[in-house]
Amino acid sequence: MNSSVSAMNIAVLHSIEPEQSLASNTRRHTRPLPTPAELRQHLPLHRALAERVQAQRQSIRDILNGDDPRLLVVVGPCSIHDPEAVLEYARRLADLAPQVEDQMLLVMRAYIEKPRTTIGWKGLVYDPRLDGSGDMAGGLELSRRLMLQMLELGLPLASELLQPLVAGYVDDLLGWAAIGARTSESQVHRELVSGLDMAVGFKNGTDGSMGIAVDAMRSAAHAHQHFGVDDLGRPALVETAGNPDSHLVLRGGNQGPNHDAASVAAARAALQQAGVEPRIMVDCSHANSGKNPLRQPEVLHDVIAQRLAGDASLRAVMLESHLFDGNQPLSGELRYGVSITDGCLGWTGTEQLLRGAAERLRRG
């Protein structure tokens, strides 16, 4: 198609009224949302905090690249649903961070979206009132406001990027991001990561396989041209430079955990065979803990033992942790500081675990 034909077709499309060009669809209804640019202007990331985020991103890269010998620890609630509780957790984590920073860099989980294979609460962005009202405009604003408050405490932030259109509202605040087991195969998410200026972890598949995540890392490292939207919410051709800072996240699979030495060695070999630097994070939750949050310490102890035995590819871990153990259904009166999604390890256990891990690493 030549440029004159393209221009003519675009001009024709612009002359068509919406009611003429769209068939009636009773199964879909839209409500306007603020654009990423509007929300960022309303809740700006000021220069001092922006410089802090850039420094945090570099510290995370240094650990994942092996230039910093510390352990990267992404820790916090499975999902955010109660602003008061998550800020209390963040304050506790911020107090702990400098006490263990000689051995580990603590990064706060700020998960505002949750993947769902069937139905259920989809996260703070989509339903901040927890009542199915779908106040997404309010959810976007609340999510960004909370992230800014956590950044003010000095904590690097981490989140899973589930819906690519949501990323533009908060990605300037993140020090690290994850692509989940169900979306690592998605070309759209690989393209998204290729344009992000931060380290990103791709999780292995839900069946435990490594191939999808390894392919995702290779794809995200390359430049892409893809369909997207700009900060003003307009359709746009997006050109990305490629992201060399991705890594593998082992989260177990349908056949069981994959944090043991043999599984880590197999993952390392798969990465090396693909020509990818073996940078590995172990997710201590999900299938690695048998979905029992109180077993996460066992997984971390195993990772620490492997590191102390000389495995330099194990550079990061993830823990699901909240103020109190376990989880609760989203019904009736909710207990304060208890997850409404995956079960979490409570703060008391988390603090003891991280202090103990730091001491083991100090002793070597």
N, C-alpha and C positions, 0 to 999 in steps of 0.2 A: 504494500500500500504506500503510495507516495504522499508527500507532506500536504499537497493541496487537497487530496481526497480526505485525509485525516482532518484537516482544518474544517472542510465543508461538513463532514459528518458531525464534528463537535459542535459547530454552529447550529446545525439542525436540532441536535439533542437539546441544546440550551434554549431553543425556541419553543419546545414542547412543554405544555403545562403539566404538572404532576398528575392531575386526574386523567389526562389523556394518555400518559405513558405507563401508568401502573394499573395492573389489574387489581380488582378488589380482593383483599385477603383478610378474612375474618379471624384468622389464626395468629395474626401478628399485630402488635401495637407498639408504637415507639413513643418514648419520652425524651426530650432533649436533655443532654448532659453538658456541663462545662467542658471546654476543651482543655487539653493538658496545659497549654499556655496560660489560660485563664486561671486555672487552679494554682499553677506555679507563681503567677503574679499575686494572687490572693494570699498564698502561704509561701513566701519566697525562702529560698536557701541563701542566707546572707554569706558574704564573702568569707568571713572567718570560718564558718561551718563548712563551706564548700572546700576550702583548703584543707580542713581536717579530714573530710571524706576522701580527698585525693591522697592524703598521707596514709589513711587507713587502707585504701585499696593497694597502695604500694607495699605496705607491710604484709598484707595478705599474699600478694604476688611473691614477695621475697620468701615467705615460708613455703608456699607451694612449689617454687622453683628450686628450693633447697639452699637458698642463699642465707636464710635465717633458720637456725636449728630448732627453733621452738615448735610446739604443736599448735595447730590452728583448731580451736574448739568453737563450733557453732552450737549455741545452747539457748534454750528458752521454750516458751509455750508452743505446743503443736499448732495452735492458732490463737489469734487475738479475738476475744469477744467482749471483754470488760476493761475499759480504759483504766479504771482505778487499779485493778489488780495487776495489769501488765506494767503500769508505771511503778507500782511497788516492787514488782519483780526486777524491773530494770534498775531501780535504785540499789537494790541488794547486789545485783550483778556488777554494777559500776563500783560499788565498794570493794567487792572481792577482786576485781580485775587487777589492780596494781599489786595485790599481795601475791599473785601467782604469775605476773607478767614476765618474770625471768625465765619461765619454762613454757608458758602458753599464752596465746592471744585469744581472749574471749570475744566472741561476736554474738550479738543478741539476735535471736530469731524474731522477726517481725512479719509473721505470715498472715496476710490479709485475704488470701484466697485459699480454698481447699478443694482439691479434686474430688469428684464424686463419680463412682462407676454407675450408680443408679440415681437415687434421690437423696435429699438431705440439705442441711444448711451449707451454703457455698462460701461463707466467709464474711468478714466485716465489710468489705467493699460492697457486697451485694445486699446484705440484710443487717445493717448495723443495729436495728432495734430488736432483732431476734424474733420477729413476729410475722415474717413472710410479707411485709409491706413493700419490700423491694426499693427502699430509698437509696438508690445507688449514688445519687448526687451527694447525699449526706454521708454515705459510706466512704466515698473517695475523699471528701474533705476531712472526715474524722481520721482516716488512715494516714493521710499526709501530716495532719497536725500531731498525731501521736508519734510518728516517726521523727519529726522535728524535735519533739520534747525528749525523745530517747537520745537523739544525737547530741542535744545540749548536755546530757549527762556524761558524754565522752565515749559512748559505746559505738563501735562499728555495727552496722545493721545488715541482716541477711533476710532474704525472702525467696519464695518459689515463684517463678514467673509462669503463671498458668494461662491467662488470657492475654495475648500480645498487646491488645489495645489498652489494657490497664497499665502495662509497663511504663508507658510514657508519662503517667501521672506521678510516679514515685522513683523511677530508676536513678535519678540524680542523687538520691539519698542513700543508696545502697553501697555497701562495701563488698558484698558477695551475693551471688544469686545461685539458685538451683533450677534445673529442669528435671521434672519428675519422671518416674519410671514409665508412666503412660504417655508422656509427650516427648521423650528423647528421640523417638522415631519420626516425629513431625518435622517436615521440611520447614514449615513456618517458624517453628521454635529454633531450629538451627540457624535460619536466616536472622532471626531476632538476636541471637547470641553473637553472631558475627559482627554486629554493630555496637555491642556494649563495651564500655571502657572499664571493665572489672572482671575479676576471675569468676568463672561459672562452673558449677559441678553438674555433670550429666549422670543420672542414676542408671544403674543396670536395669534390664527389663524385669517385669514382675515374675517372669519365669526363671530369673536368675542369670540369664544369658548376658554376655558382655558385648557381643557384636554390635548391637544397636547403639550403645553408648560410645563405643570406640569410633564407629562411623560418624556419629554426631560430632565428636570432638574434631575429627578430620574435616568435616564439612564446615563447622563453625570457624575454623582457622582460616578459611579462604574467603575472598571477597565475593559478594553477591550483589545482584540487582534484583529487587523484588518489589511487589506491590505492597503499599502500606499507607499510612496517614502521617501528615506532618503535625507539628505542635498546635496548629490551628484547626486540626480535625479534618483537613482536606485530603482527598485521595492524592497519593504521591508515588512517584518512582523513588524508591529508597536504594541508595548505593552504599554498601558497607565495605570496610577495609579488611575485615577478617579479625578474629579474636584469637590470639595465640595462648590465652591464659585460661583455657578450660582444663578440666580434670575429671577423673572417674570417681563416682560415689558408689561404694558397695553397700547395698541395703538388704541383701539376702533375696530369696525368691521362693517360688512355690515348693521347691525341694528342700528348703531349709536355709540356715545361715551361710554366709560366705566371708566371715571375718577371720576364720582360722588361717593358720600359716599356709596350708596347701592351697586354699582358695585365693589367698592374696598372691601367692607365687604364680598361680595360673593367670590371674588378672594382669600381673606385671608382665608376664610373657606375652599375653595377647596385645598389650600396649606396645611393647617393644617390637613385636612382629609387624605391627601396623606403622612403625616409625614414629610413635607418639611417646613423648616423655612420660615415664611411669610416675605420675602424681596421683596418689590415692587417698581418698577420704573414706572412713568407715562410718556408716550410719548405725549407731548403736541401738536404734529402735527398729520398728517394722519387723521384717522377717528375721533379722539378726537377733532380736530378743524374743522371738516367738510371739510378738505383739503383747508381751508382758513388760510394762515399763520398769518394773522393779528388777528386771534382769539386765537392764542396761549397764550397770556397774560391771557385771561379769564380762561383757563385751569390751568395755574400755580397758579393764585389767588385761585382757588378752592382747589388745592393741599395744598397750604400754610394754608388755613383755616382749612382743615382737620387735618393737623399736629398740628396746634395750639390748636385744640379741643381734642388732645390727641391720634391721630392715629399714633402709633409708627411704623407701618408696611410700611408707605410711606417714603422711604429713598432716593429716587432719582427721577429726572426728565430729560427729553430730550427736546431740542429746536432746530428747524431748523432755522438758522440765517445766514445772509450774510451781506455784506456792505450796500446793498440797498434792499428795499422791493420787493417781488414778484419773478417772473421768466421770462424767455424769450425763444423763440424757437431757436434751433441750426440752424440758417440760417442767411445769410447776415452778416452785421457788428454787432458784439456782444457788448452790453453795459457792461462797466467795473463794476465788483462787483455784478452782478446780476446772480442768479442761472440759469442753463440750464436744471435742472431737477425739483424737487418739489419747489414750492414757499417758500420763506423764509421771516422771519421778518428782517427788516433792522437793522444796527448797532445802530442807535440812539434809536429806540424802545427797542432793546435788552438791551442796557446799562441801560436805565431808568427802565426797568422791573427788572433786576437783582439787581440794587441798591435798588429799592423799596422793593423787596422781602426780601433782607437782613435786611433792616430796620424793616420790619414787624416781622421778626423772632427775632430780638434783643429785640423788645418791648414785645415779648411773647404774 
